[in-house]
Amino acid sequence: MKRRLAAWAAGFGVAAGLLAQTITEFPVPSGASPFDLTAGPDGNLWFTEASGNRIGRVTPQGVITEFTIPTAGSFPGGITAGPDGNLWFCANGSNRIVRVTPGGVFTEFPIPNGFPAGGPSSITVGPDGALWFTETDGSVSGRIRRVTTSGQFTLFPGPNPSQAPHQIVAGPDGNLWYSMPISGKVGRVTTAGVVTEFPLASPTADALALAAGQDGAVWIAEHLVTGNKLGRIAPDGTMTELSMPAIHSSMFGLTTGPDGALWFTETESGRIGRMSTAGAVTDFAIPTAASSPFAIKAGPDGALWFAEIDARKIGRLVLAPFACASDENTLCLSSSRFRVKADWRSPTASGVAHAIGLTGDTGYFWFFDAGNVEAIVKVLNACALNSRFWVFASGLTNVEVTLRVTDTHNGITKTYVNSINTAFQPVQDTAAFATCP
């Protein structure tokens, strides 16, 4: 891992325009400013309109539908796709957590004993199948809460975060991680509610955004007066920072793309940035000037979608196909069209799986020892049979396995998860990719 970080650091610099890309912008019909967004369970993107008191849905083709929240002045903020097939968002103005179905039906859950002058801000799905959210008092204090899909809230006895928490994400380590922009720290909370805080390597930095990386770490978009950095915190709390001298803007949005790279918004400069797993940094200008891109997320169509606050638009960025390159963690299957990677987690450890190719369509992964095969994967071209690419997988393990198969022609990714302490369940997905030819 130290060698990989060194390679990333050595590659830091901006190489604008080296990747072919297309950015398309879709105006919000009501003219409201979009704030946060998420990939929905229905194959669309969903976004909040803090100033418009609405939730928006945008199809991969850019058709936007808006739904008015029943309670006026809700000021919706963070939004996520829930484990129940619905969307969940924070209503900061009304002190509620709200569920909305893909059909636009709202159910509002008042937060018991909420802060009178504050409210919830960010929300994510935890490894326990519940929703976790940050809550602030409107000033410098706050706490982390949990709500089930039936609307049952849990307030843990503490300790609470030392400063107001902002964004919260589910980490690859089975915990929740949150940012504290004014404290120079990030925090971790277990599903039992135990809070641990970690100072950033640069104590004067503001942690603006978080993202779970495919390397098993949590990444942090940091802003300093002297420049921007990307921070990386390993599950054991080890912190590393990489300077980004060519990025002259706050990075308020951060996500992992279907290509495994980190993507971020450059809010003041109106650009979208990308850091590859090899450390190459590229950024792209948004067509609308002064658009103020904020949140950014990967969509179900393999594109990157972002909210433009000042332009009042939803943006979509599509890159040209990425060639698959085999390495110690990557299989390239079915004529090297499909990139296959895997992560694993046991009760005591986690990591990125090691890849070994067998044939043009088949390969396997090992986790703990090169002589111990853990999972076998096959991707077949069945376009002549049912106009699909098929994915098959089997395993010889009961640890948690997350298998990601990406069509490099369009960036579309299918993810298969085997739960921890469960014998690996066979994958026989004969409808996996409707992306022929």
Helices and strands as residue ranges (DSSP letters): H 2-10, E 21-27, E 37-39, E 45-49, E 54-58, E 64-68, E 76-81, E 87-91, E 96-100, E 106-110, E 119-125, E 131-136, E 142-147, E 153-155, E 168-170, E 176-180, E 185-189, E 195-199, E 206-212, E 218-224, E 227-233, E 239-244, E 254-256, E 262-266, E 271-275, E 281-285, E 293-298, E 304-308, E 313-319, E 331-333, E 338-345, E 350-352, E 354-357, E 362-366, E 373-382, H 383-386, E 388-395, E 400-407, E 413-418, E 427-433
